[in-house]
Amino acid sequence: MQPHVPHAITVSVPSEKALAKCEKYMLTHQELASDGEIETKLIKGDVFKTRGGGQSVQFTDIETVKQESPTGRKRRSSTAAPAQPDGTESEWTDVETRCSVAVEMRAGSQLGPGYQHHAQPKTPASLNITDLRRMVHGPAAKTPHGSKDA
């Protein structure tokens, strides 16, 4: 489990030549944690030029990342799901619910990924028809059967 850092220079032993090309430095250290999981420490720092023409690293942050093994739970089968009362569908099985949200990042953007909601609001078709009739014929328009629209 190694961090993915784009445009990084990776070396096993830092040298003056490698440090001269960068402003940031990150040291990774992996060890086995007491609970048997892998623990990775990311030690971050800034690279400074010294008076003598060399470089020095000042460590500024330590981040600890643990990798946990997945539990032995089983997934529920879609056929074994309990029936919903009154014929309602589960939100998870609704395709519109699952596909309505996206995380998007545009190429060259200095901002991080953005959270966008892509779903269209649901409106009953009968309301749209009633609204259209009232717009075309007015509020007291007659329906095709001869009765007034309420």
N, C-alpha and C positions, 0 to 999 in steps of 0.2 A: 504494500500500500504506500505508494509514493505520491506526493502532490504533483498536480499538473500545473506548471508555470510556463505560459507561452513566452517565447523569445528568451529563454534562460540559457545561461552558459553553465553546463554541468561538468564539474571536476571532482576527482576523488581527493586530491590534496590541493588546497588553494595556493596559488603562486602570485608573486607581485604582478606579473604580466596579466593574469586573469582578473585580479582585483582592480587593476588600473582601468579596465574596460567597463566597470559597473559602479553604480551608486548604492545599490541594495545588496544584501547578503542574506542567505538563508542556509542554515545548517540543519540537517535532518538526522534524528537518532531514533532507532527502533529497539524496543526491548519487550520481553515477555512480562506482562503485568501479573500481579499476584493472583488474579482470578483466571489466569491461563489465556487471556486474550492478548492480541498484539497491540502495543501502545506506541504511537509515533509522536515524537516531540519535534515541533518545528520552531527552531530558534532563529528569530529574525533580527537583522541589524542593519546599520547604515555604514557605508564605507567612506572614510575621510582621508584626504591627502595630508601627510605629515610635512613638517618643515624640512626634513632631510631628503624629501623626494620619494618617500615610501607611502604605504597605505596602512591605515589602521581600521579595525572594525569595532564599532560600538554596538553591543547587543541591546535591543530595545524591547523585545517581546518574546514570550514563550507561549506557543499554542500546543495543546495536547489533544491528539486525535486517537480514539480507541476504535478498533474494529471488533465488533461482536459477532459471534457466529449466530446464524439464524436459529430460532427455536424450532422444535419438532412439531409444530402445529400443522394441521391439515387444512386445506382450503375447503370451503363449503361448496358442494356441488350445486349448480343452478337448478337441477331437477329436484333437489331435496329441500328447496326453499319453501317456507310455509306460504300458503295462499293468502293474498292480501284481502282484507274485508272490503265489501262493496265494489269489487272489481278494480280498485286502484292499483296502480303499478308502483313498484319500488322506485325511489329516486335514482338508485345506482343503475338499474337496468334501463332507465330512460335514456335513449341515445342523445337527446337534446341536452340532458343534464350533464352527461359525460363529455360531450364535445363542445360545450358552450364557453369554456374558459381556456385561455392559452397564455403561455409565457413566451414573450417575443423579445428578441434583441436585434436591432438593425445593424448591419455591417458598418463599421467605422464610428459607431456611437460611443461617446465617452461615458454615457450613463449605463447603469446595469440593466439586467433584464426587466421588462415591464410586464405587469399583470393586466391582461385585457379580458373583458367579458364580451364574447362575440355573439351571444344569443339574442334573438329577436323576441320582444315581449309577446306573449300569447294573448290574442284577443278573439273572442267568440265571433264567428262569421255572421251570426244573426244580428248582432249589434251593428256590424258594418253595413249590412243590407238595409236595416232600419234607418241608419244615419244617412245612407245614400238616397233613400226614398224621400226622407224629410228634406234633404238638400234640393232635390229635383222638383218635387211636387209641393213642398210646404208641409207644415205640421198637420193640416186637416185633409190630407190626400186620402183618396179611397183606394182600397186594396183591390186586386183583380176580382174578388168575390162580391164586391159592392158594399162592404162594411167599412166603417171608418177605422183608421189605424189608431190604436190607443197610445 
